Amino acid sequence: METFEMIAMGTALVLMFGDIGAKVAATQLIARMNHQVSHVSQARQEVLGQLKAAQKSKSRRRAQPATDLEQEGQNRKENVAAKKRIDRTQRQRRIAQAAQRHSQSRIKKPGQRVPVFL
């Protein structure tokens, strides 16, 4: 009986040290991953800052056309975009009106008989 207890105690001791080792290894892995995440986050912030700066400089250049020809082209693009928005709005309005007429035609009017299908 005494041998069995010694083996069980030795096994329990080995398992406890194994558990401690696993916790230490997991903690080191988590710390390494946190370091990598912070590094990637910092790089992302730098790239976003560069992107914003590039967009600002591009919008400044676009805001001041170099020639009258560029101004005319920009005005033409804006007019085409506005016309497309107006056409889309009118098309949506016509669809909504048609749907409303269709739903009103399906409403039972007073004195109207409803067909019964058996």
C-alpha positions in Angstrom: 0.0 0.0 0.0 2.9 2.3 0.8 4.4 1.9 -2.6 1.1 2.8 -4.3 0.9 6.0 -2.3 4.4 7.0 -3.2 3.7 6.4 -6.9 0.5 8.5 -6.7 2.2 11.3 -4.8 5.1 11.3 -7.3 2.7 11.4 -10.2 0.7 14.2 -8.6 3.9 16.2 -8.1 5.0 15.7 -11.8 1.5 16.8 -13.0 1.7 19.9 -10.8 5.0 20.9 -12.2 3.7 20.2 -15.7 0.7 22.5 -15.0 3.0 25.3 -13.8 5.2 24.9 -16.9 2.2 25.0 -19.2 1.0 28.2 -17.5 4.4 29.8 -17.9 4.6 28.9 -21.6 1.0 30.2 -22.2 1.9 33.5 -20.5 5.0 33.9 -22.6 3.0 33.2 -25.8 0.3 35.7 -24.8 3.0 38.4 -24.1 4.6 37.8 -27.5 1.3 38.0 -29.3 0.4 41.3 -27.4 3.7 42.7 -28.6 3.0 41.7 -32.2 -0.5 43.2 -32.0 0.8 46.5 -30.7 3.5 46.5 -33.4 0.8 45.9 -36.1 -1.5 48.5 -34.6 1.3 51.1 -34.6 2.2 50.3 -38.3 -1.5 50.6 -39.2 -1.8 54.0 -37.6 1.2 55.2 -39.5 -0.2 54.0 -42.8 -3.6 55.6 -42.1 -1.9 58.9 -41.3 0.0 58.7 -44.6 -3.2 57.9 -46.5 -5.0 60.9 -45.0 -2.1 63.2 -45.9 -2.2 61.9 -49.5 -5.9 62.3 -49.7 -5.7 65.9 -48.4 -2.9 66.8 -50.9 -4.9 65.2 -53.7 -8.1 67.1 -52.8 -6.1 70.4 -52.7 -4.8 69.7 -56.2 -8.2 68.8 -57.4 -9.9 71.8 -55.8 -7.8 74.2 -58.0 -7.9 73.1 -61.6 -4.9 74.1 -63.6 -6.7 75.1 -66.8 -10.2 76.1 -68.0 -10.3 72.8 -69.9 -10.0 70.9 -66.6 -12.6 73.1 -65.0 -15.0 72.4 -67.9 -14.4 68.7 -67.6 -15.0 68.8 -63.8 -18.3 70.8 -64.3 -19.4 68.3 -67.0 -18.7 65.4 -64.6 -20.7 67.1 -61.8 -23.6 67.8 -64.2 -23.7 64.2 -65.3 -23.7 62.9 -61.7 -26.5 65.3 -60.8 -28.5 64.2 -63.8 -28.1 60.6 -62.8 -29.2 61.3 -59.2 -32.3 63.1 -60.5 -33.1 60.3 -63.0 -32.7 57.7 -60.2 -35.0 59.7 -57.9 -37.7 60.1 -60.6 -37.5 56.3 -61.4 -37.9 55.4 -57.7 -40.9 57.8 -57.5 -42.6 56.2 -60.5 -42.0 52.7 -59.1 -43.5 53.8 -55.7 -46.5 55.3 -57.4 -47.1 52.2 -59.5 -46.9 50.0 -56.4 -49.3 52.3 -54.6 -51.8 52.1 -57.5 -51.4 48.3 -57.6 -52.1 48.0 -53.9 -55.1 50.3 -54.1 -56.6 48.3 -57.0 -56.5 45.2 -54.8 -58.4 46.8 -51.9 -62.1 45.7 -51.8 -64.4 48.6 -52.6 -67.9 48.9 -51.0 -70.4 46.8 -52.9 -67.7 44.9 -54.7 -68.0 41.1 -54.6 -65.0 39.1 -53.8 -64.5 35.9 -55.9 -64.4 32.7 -53.9 -62.3 29.9 -55.2 -63.2 26.4 -54.0 
